[in-house]
Amino acid sequence: MGDKCGREDLSERMLRFCIAAVKLVDRYAKTPAGRHVSGQFLRASSSSGANYEEACGAESRNDFVHKLQVVLKELKESRFWLRLTLGASLAPEPEARPLLDECDQLCKIIAKSVVTAKSRR
């Protein structure tokens, strides 16, 4: 079905979020908890970006909706790990806080996109 997203700016925004996540995990505390949370956060955040790109090349409307739902799931998981990061002081707040804010915004955008795409099935 081609490129369904049609919004290169959101694709770039997802990429910037993933890049920021990659950079943040290097700043986590070098403790068992820091290593665990940073690994979980890195997996979820990078998966959100990769799945967004897959959604853009979805083969059908249903496939597109499903993949966007996966993106939202991974973003929500990323948000949890960021909240835990901040709550447990596992990474510098000035670097983690803006990433949490961006993750919140991306969750809202993708959630709205899911609703819109479902209404057009």
Biotite code that builds the C-alpha atoms (Angstrom):
import biotite.structure as struc

atoms = struc.array([
    struc.Atom([0.000, 0.000, 0.000], chain_id="A", res_id=1, res_name="MET", atom_name="CA", element="C"),
    struc.Atom([3.008, 2.282, -0.162], chain_id="A", res_id=2, res_name="GLY", atom_name="CA", element="C"),
    struc.Atom([3.977, 4.964, 2.312], chain_id="A", res_id=3, res_name="ASP", atom_name="CA", element="C"),
    struc.Atom([0.906, 5.524, 4.497], chain_id="A", res_id=4, res_name="LYS", atom_name="CA", element="C"),
    struc.Atom([2.497, 7.987, 6.875], chain_id="A", res_id=5, res_name="CYS", atom_name="CA", element="C"),
    struc.Atom([3.037, 10.841, 4.485], chain_id="A", res_id=6, res_name="GLY", atom_name="CA", element="C"),
    struc.Atom([4.552, 12.827, 7.371], chain_id="A", res_id=7, res_name="ARG", atom_name="CA", element="C"),
    struc.Atom([8.297, 12.782, 7.081], chain_id="A", res_id=8, res_name="GLU", atom_name="CA", element="C"),
    struc.Atom([8.481, 15.175, 10.011], chain_id="A", res_id=9, res_name="ASP", atom_name="CA", element="C"),
    struc.Atom([6.984, 12.565, 12.364], chain_id="A", res_id=10, res_name="LEU", atom_name="CA", element="C"),
    struc.Atom([9.375, 9.949, 11.036], chain_id="A", res_id=11, res_name="SER", atom_name="CA", element="C"),
    struc.Atom([12.259, 12.311, 11.769], chain_id="A", res_id=12, res_name="GLU", atom_name="CA", element="C"),
    struc.Atom([10.837, 13.090, 15.188], chain_id="A", res_id=13, res_name="ARG", atom_name="CA", element="C"),
    struc.Atom([10.650, 9.387, 16.005], chain_id="A", res_id=14, res_name="MET", atom_name="CA", element="C"),
    struc.Atom([14.260, 9.009, 14.844], chain_id="A", res_id=15, res_name="LEU", atom_name="CA", element="C"),
    struc.Atom([15.392, 11.950, 17.014], chain_id="A", res_id=16, res_name="ARG", atom_name="CA", element="C"),
    struc.Atom([13.598, 10.370, 19.998], chain_id="A", res_id=17, res_name="PHE", atom_name="CA", element="C"),
    struc.Atom([15.462, 7.103, 19.405], chain_id="A", res_id=18, res_name="CYS", atom_name="CA", element="C"),
    struc.Atom([18.804, 8.889, 19.011], chain_id="A", res_id=19, res_name="ILE", atom_name="CA", element="C"),
    struc.Atom([18.222, 10.782, 22.252], chain_id="A", res_id=20, res_name="ALA", atom_name="CA", element="C"),
    struc.Atom([17.377, 7.486, 23.981], chain_id="A", res_id=21, res_name="ALA", atom_name="CA", element="C"),
    struc.Atom([20.602, 5.906, 22.711], chain_id="A", res_id=22, res_name="VAL", atom_name="CA", element="C"),
    struc.Atom([22.571, 8.858, 24.058], chain_id="A", res_id=23, res_name="LYS", atom_name="CA", element="C"),
    struc.Atom([20.740, 8.843, 27.394], chain_id="A", res_id=24, res_name="LEU", atom_name="CA", element="C"),
    struc.Atom([21.426, 5.192, 28.177], chain_id="A", res_id=25, res_name="VAL", atom_name="CA", element="C"),
    struc.Atom([25.151, 5.962, 28.201], chain_id="A", res_id=26, res_name="ASP", atom_name="CA", element="C"),
    struc.Atom([24.452, 8.326, 31.110], chain_id="A", res_id=27, res_name="ARG", atom_name="CA", element="C"),
    struc.Atom([22.669, 5.778, 33.312], chain_id="A", res_id=28, res_name="TYR", atom_name="CA", element="C"),
    struc.Atom([24.146, 4.760, 36.646], chain_id="A", res_id=29, res_name="ALA", atom_name="CA", element="C"),
    struc.Atom([26.564, 1.862, 36.237], chain_id="A", res_id=30, res_name="LYS", atom_name="CA", element="C"),
    struc.Atom([24.661, -0.253, 38.759], chain_id="A", res_id=31, res_name="THR", atom_name="CA", element="C"),
    struc.Atom([22.612, -3.429, 38.320], chain_id="A", res_id=32, res_name="PRO", atom_name="CA", element="C"),
    struc.Atom([19.412, -1.351, 38.359], chain_id="A", res_id=33, res_name="ALA", atom_name="CA", element="C"),
    struc.Atom([20.844, 1.225, 35.960], chain_id="A", res_id=34, res_name="GLY", atom_name="CA", element="C"),
    struc.Atom([21.950, -1.454, 33.505], chain_id="A", res_id=35, res_name="ARG", atom_name="CA", element="C"),
    struc.Atom([18.599, -3.245, 33.675], chain_id="A", res_id=36, res_name="HIS", atom_name="CA", element="C"),
    struc.Atom([16.435, -0.145, 33.236], chain_id="A", res_id=37, res_name="VAL", atom_name="CA", element="C"),
    struc.Atom([18.657, 1.330, 30.529], chain_id="A", res_id=38, res_name="SER", atom_name="CA", element="C"),
    struc.Atom([18.513, -1.928, 28.558], chain_id="A", res_id=39, res_name="GLY", atom_name="CA", element="C"),
    struc.Atom([14.738, -2.154, 28.823], chain_id="A", res_id=40, res_name="GLN", atom_name="CA", element="C"),
    struc.Atom([14.352, 1.509, 27.869], chain_id="A", res_id=41, res_name="PHE", atom_name="CA", element="C"),
    struc.Atom([16.723, 1.168, 24.920], chain_id="A", res_id=42, res_name="LEU", atom_name="CA", element="C"),
    struc.Atom([14.822, -1.842, 23.562], chain_id="A", res_id=43, res_name="ARG", atom_name="CA", element="C"),
    struc.Atom([11.400, -0.206, 23.893], chain_id="A", res_id=44, res_name="ALA", atom_name="CA", element="C"),
    struc.Atom([12.419, 3.188, 22.525], chain_id="A", res_id=45, res_name="SER", atom_name="CA", element="C"),
    struc.Atom([14.299, 1.808, 19.519], chain_id="A", res_id=46, res_name="SER", atom_name="CA", element="C"),
    struc.Atom([11.445, -0.590, 18.804], chain_id="A", res_id=47, res_name="SER", atom_name="CA", element="C"),
    struc.Atom([8.983, 2.300, 18.696], chain_id="A", res_id=48, res_name="SER", atom_name="CA", element="C"),
    struc.Atom([10.951, 3.976, 15.911], chain_id="A", res_id=49, res_name="GLY", atom_name="CA", element="C"),
    struc.Atom([11.514, 0.800, 13.929], chain_id="A", res_id=50, res_name="ALA", atom_name="CA", element="C"),
    struc.Atom([7.848, -0.158, 14.168], chain_id="A", res_id=51, res_name="ASN", atom_name="CA", element="C"),
    struc.Atom([6.800, 3.318, 13.052], chain_id="A", res_id=52, res_name="TYR", atom_name="CA", element="C"),
    struc.Atom([8.861, 2.869, 9.891], chain_id="A", res_id=53, res_name="GLU", atom_name="CA", element="C"),
    struc.Atom([7.219, -0.536, 9.370], chain_id="A", res_id=54, res_name="GLU", atom_name="CA", element="C"),
    struc.Atom([3.783, 1.061, 9.774], chain_id="A", res_id=55, res_name="ALA", atom_name="CA", element="C"),
    struc.Atom([4.642, 3.554, 7.059], chain_id="A", res_id=56, res_name="CYS", atom_name="CA", element="C"),
    struc.Atom([5.153, 0.671, 4.650], chain_id="A", res_id=57, res_name="GLY", atom_name="CA", element="C"),
    struc.Atom([2.144, -1.352, 5.784], chain_id="A", res_id=58, res_name="ALA", atom_name="CA", element="C"),
    struc.Atom([0.492, -3.619, 3.253], chain_id="A", res_id=59, res_name="GLU", atom_name="CA", element="C"),
    struc.Atom([-3.092, -2.800, 4.217], chain_id="A", res_id=60, res_name="SER", atom_name="CA", element="C"),
    struc.Atom([-5.123, -0.455, 6.387], chain_id="A", res_id=61, res_name="ARG", atom_name="CA", element="C"),
    struc.Atom([-5.495, -3.177, 9.026], chain_id="A", res_id=62, res_name="ASN", atom_name="CA", element="C"),
    struc.Atom([-1.749, -3.836, 8.981], chain_id="A", res_id=63, res_name="ASP", atom_name="CA", element="C"),
    struc.Atom([-1.142, -0.090, 9.353], chain_id="A", res_id=64, res_name="PHE", atom_name="CA", element="C"),
    struc.Atom([-3.446, 0.160, 12.371], chain_id="A", res_id=65, res_name="VAL", atom_name="CA", element="C"),
    struc.Atom([-1.904, -2.910, 13.973], chain_id="A", res_id=66, res_name="HIS", atom_name="CA", element="C"),
    struc.Atom([1.646, -1.595, 13.541], chain_id="A", res_id=67, res_name="LYS", atom_name="CA", element="C"),
    struc.Atom([0.700, 1.825, 14.880], chain_id="A", res_id=68, res_name="LEU", atom_name="CA", element="C"),
    struc.Atom([-0.753, 0.094, 17.938], chain_id="A", res_id=69, res_name="GLN", atom_name="CA", element="C"),
    struc.Atom([2.591, -1.648, 18.425], chain_id="A", res_id=70, res_name="VAL", atom_name="CA", element="C"),
    struc.Atom([4.335, 1.742, 18.174], chain_id="A", res_id=71, res_name="VAL", atom_name="CA", element="C"),
    struc.Atom([2.024, 3.106, 20.854], chain_id="A", res_id=72, res_name="LEU", atom_name="CA", element="C"),
    struc.Atom([2.656, 0.092, 23.081], chain_id="A", res_id=73, res_name="LYS", atom_name="CA", element="C"),
    struc.Atom([6.429, 0.552, 22.792], chain_id="A", res_id=74, res_name="GLU", atom_name="CA", element="C"),
    struc.Atom([6.172, 4.292, 23.441], chain_id="A", res_id=75, res_name="LEU", atom_name="CA", element="C"),
    struc.Atom([4.092, 3.654, 26.558], chain_id="A", res_id=76, res_name="LYS", atom_name="CA", element="C"),
    struc.Atom([6.682, 1.159, 27.755], chain_id="A", res_id=77, res_name="GLU", atom_name="CA", element="C"),
    struc.Atom([9.423, 3.720, 27.051], chain_id="A", res_id=78, res_name="SER", atom_name="CA", element="C"),
    struc.Atom([7.468, 6.249, 29.076], chain_id="A", res_id=79, res_name="ARG", atom_name="CA", element="C"),
    struc.Atom([7.304, 3.823, 32.016], chain_id="A", res_id=80, res_name="PHE", atom_name="CA", element="C"),
    struc.Atom([11.070, 3.235, 31.938], chain_id="A", res_id=81, res_name="TRP", atom_name="CA", element="C"),
    struc.Atom([11.713, 6.977, 31.746], chain_id="A", res_id=82, res_name="LEU", atom_name="CA", element="C"),
    struc.Atom([9.437, 7.589, 34.729], chain_id="A", res_id=83, res_name="ARG", atom_name="CA", element="C"),
    struc.Atom([11.276, 4.889, 36.644], chain_id="A", res_id=84, res_name="LEU", atom_name="CA", element="C"),
    struc.Atom([14.592, 6.408, 35.559], chain_id="A", res_id=85, res_name="THR", atom_name="CA", element="C"),
    struc.Atom([13.592, 9.765, 36.981], chain_id="A", res_id=86, res_name="LEU", atom_name="CA", element="C"),
    struc.Atom([11.974, 8.343, 40.106], chain_id="A", res_id=87, res_name="GLY", atom_name="CA", element="C"),
    struc.Atom([15.028, 6.253, 40.965], chain_id="A", res_id=88, res_name="ALA", atom_name="CA", element="C"),
    struc.Atom([17.542, 8.901, 39.819], chain_id="A", res_id=89, res_name="SER", atom_name="CA", element="C"),
    struc.Atom([19.225, 6.480, 37.415], chain_id="A", res_id=90, res_name="LEU", atom_name="CA", element="C"),
    struc.Atom([20.186, 9.149, 34.859], chain_id="A", res_id=91, res_name="ALA", atom_name="CA", element="C"),
    struc.Atom([20.602, 12.940, 34.957], chain_id="A", res_id=92, res_name="PRO", atom_name="CA", element="C"),
    struc.Atom([17.191, 14.602, 35.212], chain_id="A", res_id=93, res_name="GLU", atom_name="CA", element="C"),
    struc.Atom([18.072, 17.494, 32.845], chain_id="A", res_id=94, res_name="PRO", atom_name="CA", element="C"),
    struc.Atom([18.659, 14.910, 30.107], chain_id="A", res_id=95, res_name="GLU", atom_name="CA", element="C"),
    struc.Atom([15.874, 12.463, 30.970], chain_id="A", res_id=96, res_name="ALA", atom_name="CA", element="C"),
    struc.Atom([13.042, 14.957, 31.632], chain_id="A", res_id=97, res_name="ARG", atom_name="CA", element="C"),
    struc.Atom([12.861, 16.412, 28.082], chain_id="A", res_id=98, res_name="PRO", atom_name="CA", element="C"),
    struc.Atom([12.877, 12.881, 26.689], chain_id="A", res_id=99, res_name="LEU", atom_name="CA", element="C"),
    struc.Atom([9.931, 11.968, 28.910], chain_id="A", res_id=100, res_name="LEU", atom_name="CA", element="C"),
    struc.Atom([8.090, 15.072, 27.692], chain_id="A", res_id=101, res_name="ASP", atom_name="CA", element="C"),
    struc.Atom([8.765, 14.133, 24.059], chain_id="A", res_id=102, res_name="GLU", atom_name="CA", element="C"),
    struc.Atom([7.653, 10.563, 24.727], chain_id="A", res_id=103, res_name="CYS", atom_name="CA", element="C"),
    struc.Atom([4.381, 11.870, 26.200], chain_id="A", res_id=104, res_name="ASP", atom_name="CA", element="C"),
    struc.Atom([3.804, 13.991, 23.099], chain_id="A", res_id=105, res_name="GLN", atom_name="CA", element="C"),
    struc.Atom([4.600, 11.104, 20.763], chain_id="A", res_id=106, res_name="LEU", atom_name="CA", element="C"),
    struc.Atom([2.165, 8.878, 22.679], chain_id="A", res_id=107, res_name="CYS", atom_name="CA", element="C"),
    struc.Atom([-0.588, 11.437, 22.143], chain_id="A", res_id=108, res_name="LYS", atom_name="CA", element="C"),
    struc.Atom([0.194, 11.834, 18.442], chain_id="A", res_id=109, res_name="ILE", atom_name="CA", element="C"),
    struc.Atom([0.306, 8.100, 17.766], chain_id="A", res_id=110, res_name="ILE", atom_name="CA", element="C"),
    struc.Atom([-2.816, 7.434, 19.867], chain_id="A", res_id=111, res_name="ALA", atom_name="CA", element="C"),
    struc.Atom([-4.697, 10.028, 17.809], chain_id="A", res_id=112, res_name="LYS", atom_name="CA", element="C"),
    struc.Atom([-3.337, 8.484, 14.619], chain_id="A", res_id=113, res_name="SER", atom_name="CA", element="C"),
    struc.Atom([-4.625, 5.063, 15.693], chain_id="A", res_id=114, res_name="VAL", atom_name="CA", element="C"),
    struc.Atom([-8.096, 6.484, 16.326], chain_id="A", res_id=115, res_name="VAL", atom_name="CA", element="C"),
    struc.Atom([-8.086, 8.281, 12.976], chain_id="A", res_id=116, res_name="THR", atom_name="CA", element="C"),
    struc.Atom([-6.824, 5.253, 11.054], chain_id="A", res_id=117, res_name="ALA", atom_name="CA", element="C"),
    struc.Atom([-9.416, 2.993, 12.707], chain_id="A", res_id=118, res_name="LYS", atom_name="CA", element="C"),
    struc.Atom([-12.209, 5.374, 11.738], chain_id="A", res_id=119, res_name="SER", atom_name="CA", element="C"),
    struc.Atom([-11.137, 5.131, 8.084], chain_id="A", res_id=120, res_name="ARG", atom_name="CA", element="C"),
    struc.Atom([-11.182, 1.309, 7.876], chain_id="A", res_id=121, res_name="ARG", atom_name="CA", element="C"),
])
